Amino acid sequence: MADTGRKRPWLAALLALVYPGLGHLYLRMWARSLMWFGLMMSVVFLALPEAALQPADGGFGAAIQNVSEAVSQLSLESQLLLATITGLQVVDAYVLAHRSGQETDDSGPACPSCGKELDEELDFCPWCTTRLDAAEEA
């Protein structure tokens, strides 16, 4: 069975690039994901012109067109700020995933089924409930 405890740094970075905070959700870092998403959305809403935030009469398609036109009219400083935030959160997700992979490699005994760390006093894996004495005999 695959090692489900380790996170892939490249996947965390790719998800962070696709959508702000998504790479951190993959890493199960809820507060950090919310922080990156909130930071990105705050900058977007502060930088967008007021006309883009008004409701569109033509429905969802018109609203998307209004926002896409407004984003194309952002100042160079706003675009650089958004690019910087995106780059920082991608690097942050990559580094955190890489560190979590190193921590699992240095830990104690691991479950033969799921690969997560075991408590030596238990005769089963607390993560996947595999009986350890049965797994050792097989």
N, C-alpha and C positions, 0 to 999 in steps of 0.2 A: 504494500500500500504506500502511496506517496506521503511524504512528510508534509503534513498540513500546518505544522506549527511555524514554519519558516515563511517569510514573506519575500516576494521577488521585488528587489529595488527598482528594476526597470519598469515593472508593471505599476508600482506606486507612482513613479515619476510620470508615466504615460497618462494615468488616470488624473493626476493633478494638472497635467497640461490640457486635458480635454475639458475639465470643469473644475472650478476653484473648490478645493476641499475634498474632492472625490478620492484622491490618493490617500488622504488621511483617514477617510472613512474605511477604505480597504485595510488600513493598518489598525482599525478600531480605536482611533484616537478622536473621540467624539468632540471634545472641547476644542481641540486644535483645528479640526475640520471646520467647526462652526466659526472659529476665529478667522481663518483664512477666507471662508466664504463671505463673512460679514465685512471684512476689510475690503475685499474686491467689490462687493455690491455697494458699499458706502462710497468708494471712489467713483464708481460708475454713476451713481445717482447724484453725487455732488458735481460731477463734471458734465453730465448731460444737460443740454439746454432745456428750459422749462417746457417748451413746445413738445418735446419728445415724451414728457411725463403726462401730458393731457390724454384723456381717453379718446380713442379714434372712433369715428362714426361708422366706418366700414367693417367693423368686426375685428377678429383676430388677425387676419391677413394684413389689414391696414395698420394695425398696431405694430406688427412686426416690421412693416415697411417704414413706419415713422421712426422706430428705434434704430433700424439699420441706417437710415439717412442721418439721424442725429449722431450716431457713433462715428460715421465717416466725417462728420464736421467737428470732431473733438480737436482740441488744440494739441500741438506737438508735445507739450509738457504732460498733458493728461494721458496721451498714448504711451509716452515713455514710462509714466508712473504705473500704468496698467501692465505694461510689459515687464517692468521690474518686479512688481508684486507676483506676477505669474512665474517668472524665473525663480524668485526666492522660494515660493511654495513648492515648485517642482524639485528644487535642490533639497529643501527640508524633507519632503516625502521620501526622496531617494536615500538621504543620509539616515533617517530614522528606520527605514526598512533594512538598510545595510547593517545598522547597529543591532537590530533585533535578531537578524540572522546570525551574527557573531555571538550573541548572548546564548542562543540555543545550542551552539556548537560547544561552548565551554561549560555547560551545565553537567549535572550528575547523570545517573543512569536514565535511559530513555525507553519508552514503551516500544516494543517491537512492532506493534500494530499501527499506532498513530504518530510515534516519534516524539511525543511531548515528555516533559520531565516527570519522573516517578518519585513517589514517596516510598522510601525503603521499608517502612513499617507496614505498608499495605500489601495484600496479595492480589490486588487488581489495580488497573489503571484508573485514576479518578477522572480522566478526561473521556475515555472511550469505553470504560467498564470491561475491558478485556482481562480475563483471569490470567495472571502472570504465571502461575504454576502450570496451567494448561499450555500456555504459549511457549514455555521453556521446554516442555516435553515434546512438542511438535517439531 
